[in-house]
């Protein structure tokens, strides 16, 4: 058994296959999952687990070189969550984020029920 970190076996397996430039889409419970992208559905009920909890767990495991989010998130609670964790966020339209999600290597669905709580995490390298 793992001592710490992410315990979900499917999520661990997906994370271990990521490489430089791969995208992990962390989504609220309303974001549509794109066809053909593996989905790790962590949602239990509305609000569980929270977007922030999942994001923090992922940031503890991944090297993230940039974050892409919906421009509609700016000035919202979801935008504050992101700006508190990333210094440079690339903002695109929510529709464009949905299009970008089709290129994700993994789509992580949270139980978050806050509008625009979605982020594309672009993987970096630790060296």
TIKOLNU-884952 format. One record per atom (N, C-alpha, C): residue number from 1; y, x, z; atom name. Coordinates in nm, 2 decimals. Layout:
@seq:NUM	yy:Y	xx:X	zz:Z	atom:CA $
...
***
This chain:
@seq:1	yy:-0.12	xx:0.08	zz:0.00	atom:N $
@seq:1	yy:0.00	xx:0.00	zz:0.00	atom:CA $
@seq:1	yy:0.12	xx:0.09	zz:0.00	atom:C $
@seq:2	yy:0.23	xx:0.04	zz:-0.07	atom:N $
@seq:2	yy:0.35	xx:0.12	zz:-0.08	atom:CA $
@seq:2	yy:0.42	xx:0.11	zz:0.06	atom:C $
@seq:3	yy:0.49	xx:0.22	zz:0.09	atom:N $
@seq:3	yy:0.56	xx:0.23	zz:0.22	atom:CA $
@seq:3	yy:0.69	xx:0.16	zz:0.21	atom:C $
@seq:4	yy:0.76	xx:0.16	zz:0.10	atom:N $
@seq:4	yy:0.89	xx:0.10	zz:0.09	atom:CA $
@seq:4	yy:0.92	xx:0.07	zz:-0.06	atom:C $
@seq:5	yy:1.03	xx:0.00	zz:-0.08	atom:N $
@seq:5	yy:1.08	xx:-0.03	zz:-0.21	atom:CA $
@seq:5	yy:1.02	xx:-0.16	zz:-0.26	atom:C $
@seq:6	yy:1.02	xx:-0.18	zz:-0.39	atom:N $
@seq:6	yy:0.98	xx:-0.31	zz:-0.45	atom:CA $
@seq:6	yy:0.83	xx:-0.32	zz:-0.44	atom:C $
@seq:7	yy:0.78	xx:-0.44	zz:-0.38	atom:N $
@seq:7	yy:0.64	xx:-0.46	zz:-0.36	atom:CA $
@seq:7	yy:0.58	xx:-0.54	zz:-0.47	atom:C $
@seq:8	yy:0.66	xx:-0.62	zz:-0.55	atom:N $
@seq:8	yy:0.60	xx:-0.70	zz:-0.65	atom:CA $
@seq:8	yy:0.53	xx:-0.61	zz:-0.76	atom:C $
@seq:9	yy:0.40	xx:-0.64	zz:-0.77	atom:N $
@seq:9	yy:0.32	xx:-0.55	zz:-0.86	atom:CA $
@seq:9	yy:0.36	xx:-0.56	zz:-1.00	atom:C $
@seq:10	yy:0.39	xx:-0.68	zz:-1.05	atom:N $
@seq:10	yy:0.43	xx:-0.69	zz:-1.19	atom:CA $
@seq:10	yy:0.56	xx:-0.62	zz:-1.22	atom:C $
@seq:11	yy:0.65	xx:-0.64	zz:-1.13	atom:N $
@seq:11	yy:0.78	xx:-0.57	zz:-1.14	atom:CA $
@seq:11	yy:0.77	xx:-0.42	zz:-1.13	atom:C $
@seq:12	yy:0.69	xx:-0.37	zz:-1.04	atom:N $
@seq:12	yy:0.67	xx:-0.23	zz:-1.03	atom:CA $
@seq:12	yy:0.61	xx:-0.17	zz:-1.16	atom:C $
@seq:13	yy:0.51	xx:-0.24	zz:-1.22	atom:N $
@seq:13	yy:0.45	xx:-0.20	zz:-1.34	atom:CA $
@seq:13	yy:0.55	xx:-0.19	zz:-1.46	atom:C $
@seq:14	yy:0.64	xx:-0.30	zz:-1.47	atom:N $
@seq:14	yy:0.74	xx:-0.30	zz:-1.57	atom:CA $
@seq:14	yy:0.84	xx:-0.19	zz:-1.55	atom:C $
@seq:15	yy:0.88	xx:-0.16	zz:-1.43	atom:N $
@seq:15	yy:0.98	xx:-0.06	zz:-1.41	atom:CA $
@seq:15	yy:0.93	xx:0.08	zz:-1.44	atom:C $
@seq:16	yy:0.80	xx:0.10	zz:-1.41	atom:N $
@seq:16	yy:0.74	xx:0.23	zz:-1.44	atom:CA $
@seq:16	yy:0.73	xx:0.26	zz:-1.59	atom:C $
@seq:17	yy:0.74	xx:0.16	zz:-1.67	atom:N $
@seq:17	yy:0.73	xx:0.19	zz:-1.82	atom:CA $
@seq:17	yy:0.87	xx:0.21	zz:-1.88	atom:C $
@seq:18	yy:0.98	xx:0.20	zz:-1.81	atom:N $
@seq:18	yy:1.11	xx:0.20	zz:-1.86	atom:CA $
@seq:18	yy:1.15	xx:0.35	zz:-1.90	atom:C $
@seq:19	yy:1.23	xx:0.36	zz:-2.00	atom:N $
@seq:19	yy:1.28	xx:0.49	zz:-2.04	atom:CA $
@seq:19	yy:1.43	xx:0.48	zz:-2.06	atom:C $
@seq:20	yy:1.49	xx:0.59	zz:-2.10	atom:N $
@seq:20	yy:1.64	xx:0.60	zz:-2.12	atom:CA $
@seq:20	yy:1.68	xx:0.50	zz:-2.23	atom:C $
@seq:21	yy:1.78	xx:0.42	zz:-2.19	atom:N $
@seq:21	yy:1.84	xx:0.33	zz:-2.28	atom:CA $
@seq:21	yy:1.77	xx:0.19	zz:-2.28	atom:C $
@seq:22	yy:1.66	xx:0.18	zz:-2.21	atom:N $
@seq:22	yy:1.59	xx:0.05	zz:-2.20	atom:CA $
@seq:22	yy:1.68	xx:-0.04	zz:-2.11	atom:C $
@seq:23	yy:1.67	xx:-0.17	zz:-2.14	atom:N $
@seq:23	yy:1.75	xx:-0.27	zz:-2.07	atom:CA $
@seq:23	yy:1.66	xx:-0.36	zz:-1.98	atom:C $
@seq:24	yy:1.71	xx:-0.38	zz:-1.85	atom:N $
@seq:24	yy:1.65	xx:-0.47	zz:-1.76	atom:CA $
@seq:24	yy:1.76	xx:-0.58	zz:-1.74	atom:C $
@seq:25	yy:1.72	xx:-0.70	zz:-1.78	atom:N $
@seq:25	yy:1.81	xx:-0.82	zz:-1.76	atom:CA $
@seq:25	yy:1.78	xx:-0.88	zz:-1.63	atom:C $
@seq:26	yy:1.88	xx:-0.88	zz:-1.54	atom:N $
@seq:26	yy:1.86	xx:-0.95	zz:-1.41	atom:CA $
@seq:26	yy:1.94	xx:-1.08	zz:-1.42	atom:C $
@seq:27	yy:1.87	xx:-1.19	zz:-1.40	atom:N $
@seq:27	yy:1.92	xx:-1.32	zz:-1.43	atom:CA $
@seq:27	yy:1.92	xx:-1.42	zz:-1.32	atom:C $
@seq:28	yy:2.02	xx:-1.52	zz:-1.33	atom:N $
@seq:28	yy:2.01	xx:-1.63	zz:-1.23	atom:CA $
@seq:28	yy:1.90	xx:-1.73	zz:-1.28	atom:C $
@seq:29	yy:1.88	xx:-1.83	zz:-1.21	atom:N $
@seq:29	yy:1.77	xx:-1.92	zz:-1.24	atom:CA $
@seq:29	yy:1.79	xx:-2.01	zz:-1.37	atom:C $
@seq:30	yy:1.92	xx:-2.01	zz:-1.41	atom:N $
@seq:30	yy:1.95	xx:-2.09	zz:-1.53	atom:CA $
@seq:30	yy:1.95	xx:-2.02	zz:-1.66	atom:C $
@seq:31	yy:1.95	xx:-1.89	zz:-1.66	atom:N $
@seq:31	yy:1.96	xx:-1.81	zz:-1.79	atom:CA $
@seq:31	yy:1.83	xx:-1.82	zz:-1.86	atom:C $
@seq:32	yy:1.84	xx:-1.86	zz:-1.99	atom:N $
@seq:32	yy:1.71	xx:-1.88	zz:-2.07	atom:CA $
@seq:32	yy:1.65	xx:-1.74	zz:-2.10	atom:C $
@seq:33	yy:1.52	xx:-1.74	zz:-2.08	atom:N $
@seq:33	yy:1.44	xx:-1.62	zz:-2.10	atom:CA $
@seq:33	yy:1.42	xx:-1.61	zz:-2.25	atom:C $
@seq:34	yy:1.45	xx:-1.50	zz:-2.32	atom:N $
@seq:34	yy:1.43	xx:-1.48	zz:-2.46	atom:CA $
@seq:34	yy:1.28	xx:-1.47	zz:-2.49	atom:C $
@seq:35	yy:1.24	xx:-1.53	zz:-2.61	atom:N $
@seq:35	yy:1.10	xx:-1.52	zz:-2.66	atom:CA $
@seq:35	yy:1.06	xx:-1.38	zz:-2.68	atom:C $
@seq:36	yy:0.94	xx:-1.34	zz:-2.63	atom:N $
@seq:36	yy:0.89	xx:-1.21	zz:-2.66	atom:CA $
@seq:36	yy:0.92	xx:-1.11	zz:-2.56	atom:C $
@seq:37	yy:1.01	xx:-1.14	zz:-2.46	atom:N $
@seq:37	yy:1.05	xx:-1.04	zz:-2.36	atom:CA $
@seq:37	yy:0.97	xx:-1.07	zz:-2.23	atom:C $
@seq:38	yy:0.90	xx:-0.98	zz:-2.18	atom:N $
@seq:38	yy:0.82	xx:-1.00	zz:-2.05	atom:CA $
@seq:38	yy:0.91	xx:-1.05	zz:-1.94	atom:C $
@seq:39	yy:0.87	xx:-1.16	zz:-1.87	atom:N $
@seq:39	yy:0.95	xx:-1.22	zz:-1.77	atom:CA $
@seq:39	yy:0.88	xx:-1.19	zz:-1.63	atom:C $
@seq:40	yy:0.96	xx:-1.14	zz:-1.54	atom:N $
@seq:40	yy:0.91	xx:-1.13	zz:-1.40	atom:CA $
@seq:40	yy:0.99	xx:-1.24	zz:-1.33	atom:C $
@seq:41	yy:0.92	xx:-1.35	zz:-1.29	atom:N $
@seq:41	yy:0.99	xx:-1.46	zz:-1.23	atom:CA $
@seq:41	yy:0.97	xx:-1.45	zz:-1.08	atom:C $
@seq:42	yy:1.08	xx:-1.42	zz:-1.02	atom:N $
@seq:42	yy:1.08	xx:-1.40	zz:-0.87	atom:CA $
@seq:42	yy:1.13	xx:-1.53	zz:-0.80	atom:C $
@seq:43	yy:1.19	xx:-1.62	zz:-0.88	atom:N $
@seq:43	yy:1.25	xx:-1.74	zz:-0.82	atom:CA $
@seq:43	yy:1.15	xx:-1.83	zz:-0.74	atom:C $
@seq:44	yy:1.19	xx:-1.87	zz:-0.62	atom:N $
@seq:44	yy:1.11	xx:-1.95	zz:-0.54	atom:CA $
@seq:44	yy:1.17	xx:-2.09	zz:-0.53	atom:C $
@seq:45	yy:1.29	xx:-2.09	zz:-0.48	atom:N $
@seq:45	yy:1.37	xx:-2.22	zz:-0.48	atom:CA $
@seq:45	yy:1.52	xx:-2.17	zz:-0.51	atom:C $
@seq:46	yy:1.61	xx:-2.27	zz:-0.53	atom:N $
@seq:46	yy:1.74	xx:-2.23	zz:-0.56	atom:CA $
@seq:46	yy:1.80	xx:-2.14	zz:-0.45	atom:C $
@seq:47	yy:1.85	xx:-2.02	zz:-0.49	atom:N $
@seq:47	yy:1.90	xx:-1.93	zz:-0.39	atom:CA $
@seq:47	yy:1.81	xx:-1.83	zz:-0.33	atom:C $
@seq:48	yy:1.68	xx:-1.84	zz:-0.36	atom:N $
@seq:48	yy:1.58	xx:-1.74	zz:-0.31	atom:CA $
@seq:48	yy:1.49	xx:-1.69	zz:-0.42	atom:C $
@seq:49	yy:1.49	xx:-1.56	zz:-0.44	atom:N $
@seq:49	yy:1.58	xx:-1.46	zz:-0.38	atom:CA $
@seq:49	yy:1.72	xx:-1.46	zz:-0.45	atom:C $
@seq:50	yy:1.81	xx:-1.41	zz:-0.38	atom:N $
@seq:50	yy:1.95	xx:-1.40	zz:-0.43	atom:CA $
@seq:50	yy:1.96	xx:-1.29	zz:-0.53	atom:C $
@seq:51	yy:2.05	xx:-1.31	zz:-0.62	atom:N $
@seq:51	yy:2.08	xx:-1.21	zz:-0.73	atom:CA $
@seq:51	yy:2.11	xx:-1.08	zz:-0.66	atom:C $
@seq:52	yy:2.20	xx:-1.08	zz:-0.56	atom:N $
@seq:52	yy:2.24	xx:-0.95	zz:-0.49	atom:CA $
@seq:52	yy:2.12	xx:-0.88	zz:-0.44	atom:C $
@seq:53	yy:2.03	xx:-0.95	zz:-0.38	atom:N $
@seq:53	yy:1.91	xx:-0.89	zz:-0.32	atom:CA $
@seq:53	yy:1.82	xx:-0.82	zz:-0.43	atom:C $
@seq:54	yy:1.80	xx:-0.89	zz:-0.53	atom:N $
@seq:54	yy:1.72	xx:-0.83	zz:-0.64	atom:CA $
@seq:54	yy:1.79	xx:-0.71	zz:-0.71	atom:C $
@seq:55	yy:1.92	xx:-0.73	zz:-0.73	atom:N $
@seq:55	yy:2.00	xx:-0.62	zz:-0.79	atom:CA $
@seq:55	yy:1.99	xx:-0.50	zz:-0.70	atom:C $
@seq:56	yy:2.01	xx:-0.51	zz:-0.57	atom:N $
@seq:56	yy:2.01	xx:-0.40	zz:-0.48	atom:CA $
@seq:56	yy:1.87	xx:-0.33	zz:-0.48	atom:C $
@seq:57	yy:1.77	xx:-0.41	zz:-0.48	atom:N $
@seq:57	yy:1.63	xx:-0.36	zz:-0.48	atom:CA $
@seq:57	yy:1.61	xx:-0.28	zz:-0.61	atom:C $
@seq:58	yy:1.66	xx:-0.33	zz:-0.73	atom:N $
@seq:58	yy:1.64	xx:-0.26	zz:-0.85	atom:CA $
@seq:58	yy:1.72	xx:-0.13	zz:-0.85	atom:C $
@seq:59	yy:1.85	xx:-0.14	zz:-0.80	atom:N $
@seq:59	yy:1.93	xx:-0.02	zz:-0.80	atom:CA $
@seq:59	yy:1.87	xx:0.09	zz:-0.71	atom:C $
@seq:60	yy:1.79	xx:0.05	zz:-0.61	atom:N $
@seq:60	yy:1.72	xx:0.15	zz:-0.53	atom:CA $
@seq:60	yy:1.61	xx:0.22	zz:-0.60	atom:C $
@seq:61	yy:1.57	xx:0.17	zz:-0.71	atom:N $
@seq:61	yy:1.45	xx:0.22	zz:-0.78	atom:CA $
@seq:61	yy:1.49	xx:0.28	zz:-0.92	atom:C $
@seq:62	yy:1.59	xx:0.24	zz:-0.98	atom:N $
@seq:62	yy:1.63	xx:0.28	zz:-1.12	atom:CA $
@seq:62	yy:1.75	xx:0.37	zz:-1.12	atom:C $
@seq:63	yy:1.75	xx:0.45	zz:-1.23	atom:N $
@seq:63	yy:1.88	xx:0.52	zz:-1.27	atom:CA $
@seq:63	yy:1.94	xx:0.42	zz:-1.37	atom:C $
@seq:64	yy:2.06	xx:0.38	zz:-1.34	atom:N $
@seq:64	yy:2.13	xx:0.29	zz:-1.43	atom:CA $
@seq:64	yy:2.26	xx:0.36	zz:-1.48	atom:C $
@seq:65	yy:2.27	xx:0.37	zz:-1.61	atom:N $
@seq:65	yy:2.38	xx:0.44	zz:-1.67	atom:CA $
@seq:65	yy:2.50	xx:0.35	zz:-1.70	atom:C $
@seq:66	yy:2.47	xx:0.22	zz:-1.72	atom:N $
@seq:66	yy:2.58	xx:0.12	zz:-1.74	atom:CA $
@seq:66	yy:2.53	xx:-0.02	zz:-1.71	atom:C $
@seq:67	yy:2.63	xx:-0.11	zz:-1.69	atom:N $
@seq:67	yy:2.60	xx:-0.25	zz:-1.67	atom:CA $
@seq:67	yy:2.68	xx:-0.33	zz:-1.77	atom:C $
@seq:68	yy:2.61	xx:-0.43	zz:-1.83	atom:N $
@seq:68	yy:2.67	xx:-0.52	zz:-1.92	atom:CA $
@seq:68	yy:2.67	xx:-0.66	zz:-1.86	atom:C $
@seq:69	yy:2.78	xx:-0.73	zz:-1.85	atom:N $
@seq:69	yy:2.78	xx:-0.87	zz:-1.79	atom:CA $
@seq:69	yy:2.87	xx:-0.96	zz:-1.88	atom:C $
@seq:70	yy:2.86	xx:-1.09	zz:-1.85	atom:N $
@seq:70	yy:2.94	xx:-1.18	zz:-1.92	atom:CA $
@seq:70	yy:3.08	xx:-1.18	zz:-1.88	atom:C $
@seq:71	yy:3.17	xx:-1.18	zz:-1.97	atom:N $
@seq:71	yy:3.32	xx:-1.18	zz:-1.94	atom:CA $
@seq:71	yy:3.36	xx:-1.30	zz:-1.85	atom:C $
@seq:72	yy:3.28	xx:-1.40	zz:-1.86	atom:N $
@seq:72	yy:3.31	xx:-1.52	zz:-1.78	atom:CA $
@seq:72	yy:3.28	xx:-1.50	zz:-1.63	atom:C $
@seq:73	yy:3.21	xx:-1.39	zz:-1.60	atom:N $
@seq:73	yy:3.18	xx:-1.36	zz:-1.46	atom:CA $
@seq:73	yy:3.30	xx:-1.29	zz:-1.39	atom:C $
@seq:74	yy:3.40	xx:-1.24	zz:-1.47	atom:N $
@seq:74	yy:3.51	xx:-1.18	zz:-1.41	atom:CA $
@seq:74	yy:3.59	xx:-1.27	zz:-1.32	atom:C $
@seq:75	yy:3.63	xx:-1.23	zz:-1.20	atom:N $
@seq:75	yy:3.70	xx:-1.32	zz:-1.11	atom:CA $
@seq:75	yy:3.62	xx:-1.42	zz:-1.04	atom:C $
@seq:76	yy:3.49	xx:-1.42	zz:-1.05	atom:N $
@seq:76	yy:3.40	xx:-1.51	zz:-0.98	atom:CA $
@seq:76	yy:3.32	xx:-1.43	zz:-0.88	atom:C $
@seq:77	yy:3.25	xx:-1.51	zz:-0.80	atom:N $
@seq:77	yy:3.16	xx:-1.45	zz:-0.70	atom:CA $
@seq:77	yy:3.06	xx:-1.35	zz:-0.76	atom:C $
@seq:78	yy:3.00	xx:-1.39	zz:-0.87	atom:N $
@seq:78	yy:2.91	xx:-1.31	zz:-0.94	atom:CA $
@seq:78	yy:2.97	xx:-1.18	zz:-0.99	atom:C $
@seq:79	yy:3.10	xx:-1.19	zz:-1.04	atom:N $
@seq:79	yy:3.17	xx:-1.08	zz:-1.08	atom:CA $
@seq:79	yy:3.20	xx:-0.98	zz:-0.97	atom:C $
@seq:80	yy:3.23	xx:-1.04	zz:-0.85	atom:N $
@seq:80	yy:3.26	xx:-0.95	zz:-0.74	atom:CA $
@seq:80	yy:3.13	xx:-0.87	zz:-0.70	atom:C $
@seq:81	yy:3.02	xx:-0.94	zz:-0.70	atom:N $
@seq:81	yy:2.89	xx:-0.87	zz:-0.67	atom:CA $
@seq:81	yy:2.87	xx:-0.75	zz:-0.76	atom:C $
@seq:82	yy:2.90	xx:-0.77	zz:-0.89	atom:N $
@seq:82	yy:2.88	xx:-0.66	zz:-0.98	atom:CA $
@seq:82	yy:2.99	xx:-0.55	zz:-0.96	atom:C $
@seq:83	yy:3.11	xx:-0.59	zz:-0.95	atom:N $
@seq:83	yy:3.22	xx:-0.49	zz:-0.94	atom:CA $
@seq:83	yy:3.21	xx:-0.41	zz:-0.81	atom:C $
@seq:84	yy:3.14	xx:-0.46	zz:-0.71	atom:N $
@seq:84	yy:3.12	xx:-0.39	zz:-0.59	atom:CA $
@seq:84	yy:3.01	xx:-0.29	zz:-0.60	atom:C $
@seq:85	yy:2.93	xx:-0.29	zz:-0.71	atom:N $
@seq:85	yy:2.82	xx:-0.20	zz:-0.73	atom:CA $
@seq:85	yy:2.84	xx:-0.10	zz:-0.85	atom:C $
@seq:86	yy:2.92	xx:-0.14	zz:-0.94	atom:N $
@seq:86	yy:2.94	xx:-0.06	zz:-1.06	atom:CA $
@seq:86	yy:3.09	xx:-0.04	zz:-1.08	atom:C $
@seq:87	yy:3.13	xx:0.08	zz:-1.12	atom:N $
@seq:87	yy:3.27	xx:0.12	zz:-1.14	atom:CA $
@seq:87	yy:3.31	xx:0.08	zz:-1.28	atom:C $
@seq:88	yy:3.22	xx:0.08	zz:-1.37	atom:N $
@seq:88	yy:3.26	xx:0.06	zz:-1.51	atom:CA $
@seq:88	yy:3.16	xx:-0.04	zz:-1.57	atom:C $
@seq:89	yy:3.20	xx:-0.17	zz:-1.59	atom:N $
@seq:89	yy:3.12	xx:-0.27	zz:-1.64	atom:CA $
@seq:89	yy:3.17	xx:-0.31	zz:-1.78	atom:C $
@seq:90	yy:3.07	xx:-0.32	zz:-1.87	atom:N $
@seq:90	yy:3.11	xx:-0.36	zz:-2.00	atom:CA $
@seq:90	yy:3.09	xx:-0.51	zz:-2.01	atom:C $
@seq:91	yy:3.20	xx:-0.58	zz:-2.04	atom:N $
@seq:91	yy:3.20	xx:-0.73	zz:-2.05	atom:CA $
@seq:91	yy:3.19	xx:-0.78	zz:-2.19	atom:C $
@seq:92	yy:3.10	xx:-0.87	zz:-2.21	atom:N $
@seq:92	yy:3.09	xx:-0.94	zz:-2.34	atom:CA $
@seq:92	yy:3.08	xx:-1.09	zz:-2.32	atom:C $
@seq:93	yy:3.09	xx:-1.17	zz:-2.42	atom:N $
@seq:93	yy:3.08	xx:-1.31	zz:-2.40	atom:CA $
@seq:93	yy:2.94	xx:-1.35	zz:-2.35	atom:C $
@seq:94	yy:2.93	xx:-1.47	zz:-2.28	atom:N $
@seq:94	yy:2.80	xx:-1.51	zz:-2.22	atom:CA $
@seq:94	yy:2.70	xx:-1.53	zz:-2.33	atom:C $
@seq:95	yy:2.75	xx:-1.59	zz:-2.44	atom:N $
@seq:95	yy:2.66	xx:-1.61	zz:-2.56	atom:CA $
@seq:95	yy:2.60	xx:-1.48	zz:-2.61	atom:C $
@seq:96	yy:2.69	xx:-1.38	zz:-2.61	atom:N $
@seq:96	yy:2.65	xx:-1.24	zz:-2.66	atom:CA $
@seq:96	yy:2.55	xx:-1.18	zz:-2.56	atom:C $
@seq:97	yy:2.57	xx:-1.21	zz:-2.43	atom:N $
@seq:97	yy:2.47	xx:-1.16	zz:-2.33	atom:CA $
@seq:97	yy:2.33	xx:-1.22	zz:-2.35	atom:C $
@seq:98	yy:2.33	xx:-1.35	zz:-2.39	atom:N $
@seq:98	yy:2.20	xx:-1.41	zz:-2.42	atom:CA $
@seq:98	yy:2.14	xx:-1.34	zz:-2.54	atom:C $
@seq:99	yy:2.22	xx:-1.31	zz:-2.64	atom:N $
@seq:99	yy:2.16	xx:-1.24	zz:-2.76	atom:CA $
@seq:99	yy:2.11	xx:-1.10	zz:-2.72	atom:C $
@seq:100	yy:2.19	xx:-1.03	zz:-2.64	atom:N $
@seq:100	yy:2.15	xx:-0.90	zz:-2.59	atom:CA $
@seq:100	yy:2.02	xx:-0.90	zz:-2.51	atom:C $
@seq:101	yy:2.00	xx:-1.01	zz:-2.44	atom:N $
@seq:101	yy:1.88	xx:-1.02	zz:-2.36	atom:CA $
@seq:101	yy:1.75	xx:-1.02	zz:-2.44	atom:C $
@seq:102	yy:1.76	xx:-1.05	zz:-2.57	atom:N $
@seq:102	yy:1.64	xx:-1.04	zz:-2.65	atom:CA $
@seq:102	yy:1.59	xx:-0.90	zz:-2.67	atom:C $
@seq:103	yy:1.68	xx:-0.80	zz:-2.65	atom:N $
@seq:103	yy:1.64	xx:-0.66	zz:-2.66	atom:CA $
@seq:103	yy:1.60	xx:-0.60	zz:-2.53	atom:C $
@seq:104	yy:1.59	xx:-0.68	zz:-2.43	atom:N $
@seq:104	yy:1.55	xx:-0.63	zz:-2.29	atom:CA $
@seq:104	yy:1.41	xx:-0.59	zz:-2.29	atom:C $
@seq:105	yy:1.37	xx:-0.49	zz:-2.22	atom:N $
@seq:105	yy:1.23	xx:-0.45	zz:-2.20	atom:CA $
@seq:105	yy:1.17	xx:-0.54	zz:-2.09	atom:C $
@seq:106	yy:1.25	xx:-0.59	zz:-2.00	atom:N $
@seq:106	yy:1.20	xx:-0.69	zz:-1.90	atom:CA $
@seq:106	yy:1.31	xx:-0.78	zz:-1.85	atom:C $
@seq:107	yy:1.28	xx:-0.90	zz:-1.83	atom:N $
@seq:107	yy:1.37	xx:-1.01	zz:-1.79	atom:CA $
@seq:107	yy:1.33	xx:-1.05	zz:-1.64	atom:C $
@seq:108	yy:1.42	xx:-1.02	zz:-1.55	atom:N $
@seq:108	yy:1.39	xx:-1.05	zz:-1.41	atom:CA $
@seq:108	yy:1.47	xx:-1.18	zz:-1.37	atom:C $
@seq:109	yy:1.39	xx:-1.28	zz:-1.34	atom:N $
@seq:109	yy:1.45	xx:-1.41	zz:-1.30	atom:CA $
@seq:109	yy:1.46	xx:-1.42	zz:-1.15	atom:C $
@seq:110	yy:1.58	xx:-1.44	zz:-1.10	atom:N $
@seq:110	yy:1.60	xx:-1.46	zz:-0.96	atom:CA $
@seq:110	yy:1.61	xx:-1.61	zz:-0.93	atom:C $
@seq:111	yy:1.63	xx:-1.64	zz:-0.80	atom:N $
@seq:111	yy:1.65	xx:-1.78	zz:-0.76	atom:CA $
@seq:111	yy:1.80	xx:-1.82	zz:-0.76	atom:C $
@seq:112	yy:1.88	xx:-1.72	zz:-0.79	atom:N $
@seq:112	yy:2.03	xx:-1.74	zz:-0.78	atom:CA $
@seq:112	yy:2.07	xx:-1.86	zz:-0.86	atom:C $
@seq:113	yy:2.16	xx:-1.94	zz:-0.79	atom:N $
@seq:113	yy:2.22	xx:-2.06	zz:-0.85	atom:CA $
@seq:113	yy:2.37	xx:-2.05	zz:-0.86	atom:C $
@seq:114	yy:2.42	xx:-1.93	zz:-0.88	atom:N $
@seq:114	yy:2.56	xx:-1.91	zz:-0.89	atom:CA $
@seq:114	yy:2.59	xx:-1.88	zz:-1.04	atom:C $
@seq:115	yy:2.69	xx:-1.95	zz:-1.10	atom:N $
@seq:115	yy:2.72	xx:-1.93	zz:-1.24	atom:CA $
@seq:115	yy:2.75	xx:-1.79	zz:-1.28	atom:C $
@seq:116	yy:2.69	xx:-1.74	zz:-1.39	atom:N $
@seq:116	yy:2.72	xx:-1.61	zz:-1.45	atom:CA $
@seq:116	yy:2.66	xx:-1.49	zz:-1.37	atom:C $
@seq:117	yy:2.57	xx:-1.52	zz:-1.28	atom:N $
@seq:117	yy:2.50	xx:-1.41	zz:-1.21	atom:CA $
@seq:117	yy:2.39	xx:-1.35	zz:-1.29	atom:C $
@seq:118	yy:2.43	xx:-1.28	zz:-1.39	atom:N $
@seq:118	yy:2.34	xx:-1.21	zz:-1.49	atom:CA $
@seq:118	yy:2.40	xx:-1.08	zz:-1.52	atom:C $
@seq:119	yy:2.31	xx:-0.98	zz:-1.54	atom:N $
@seq:119	yy:2.35	xx:-0.85	zz:-1.57	atom:CA $
@seq:119	yy:2.24	xx:-0.77	zz:-1.65	atom:C $
@seq:120	yy:2.29	xx:-0.70	zz:-1.75	atom:N $
@seq:120	yy:2.20	xx:-0.62	zz:-1.83	atom:CA $
@seq:120	yy:2.22	xx:-0.48	zz:-1.77	atom:C $
@seq:121	yy:2.11	xx:-0.42	zz:-1.72	atom:N $
@seq:121	yy:2.11	xx:-0.29	zz:-1.66	atom:CA $
@seq:121	yy:2.05	xx:-0.19	zz:-1.77	atom:C $
@seq:122	yy:2.13	xx:-0.10	zz:-1.81	atom:N $
@seq:122	yy:2.09	xx:0.00	zz:-1.91	atom:CA $
@seq:122	yy:2.04	xx:0.13	zz:-1.84	atom:C $
@seq:123	yy:1.92	xx:0.16	zz:-1.86	atom:N $
@seq:123	yy:1.86	xx:0.27	zz:-1.78	atom:CA $
@seq:123	yy:1.91	xx:0.41	zz:-1.83	atom:C $
@seq:124	yy:1.93	xx:0.49	zz:-1.73	atom:N $
@seq:124	yy:1.97	xx:0.63	zz:-1.76	atom:CA $
@seq:124	yy:1.85	xx:0.72	zz:-1.72	atom:C $
@seq:125	yy:1.88	xx:0.85	zz:-1.70	atom:N $
@seq:125	yy:1.78	xx:0.94	zz:-1.66	atom:CA $
@seq:125	yy:1.83	xx:1.02	zz:-1.54	atom:C $
@seq:126	yy:1.74	xx:1.07	zz:-1.46	atom:N $
@seq:126	yy:1.78	xx:1.13	zz:-1.33	atom:CA $
@seq:126	yy:1.81	xx:1.28	zz:-1.34	atom:C $
@seq:127	yy:1.82	xx:1.33	zz:-1.47	atom:N $
@seq:127	yy:1.86	xx:1.47	zz:-1.49	atom:CA $
@seq:127	yy:1.96	xx:1.48	zz:-1.59	atom:C $
***
